[in-house]
């Protein structure tokens, strides 16, 4: 089943082609030819043909929704806030532990390891959530 190209899809490809022209990857003539292909495209295959042989010419990148970019930014900011609060809390717990029991080998190994592992899990999970369509 062929998915028909919408006006929004054509506009996104047009902007992508103009970006490639501004960056010097294609000439004015080639821009005109590719724009002609893109604006007359009826389906995604024809739109992909307009971006063929261009770096980053993947349709998913060219047609990426602005809503997805905003969602990814919100996920990134939310993750950073959670990480910051967690790091401050863990640091406060470490200081309280030092004040109560004094420095010891176990605590000096456990707290940094706990911080590193939790930070890694949080950012890995964030990357996975941002990669979802």
Secondary structure, 3 states (H helix, E strand, C coil): CCCECCHHHHHHHHHHHHHHHHCCCCCHHHHHHHHHHHHCCCEHHHHHHHCCCCCCCCHHHHCCCHHHHHHHHHHHHHHHHHHHHHHHHHHHHHHHHHHHHCCCHHHHHHHHHHHHHHHHHHHHHHHHHHHCC
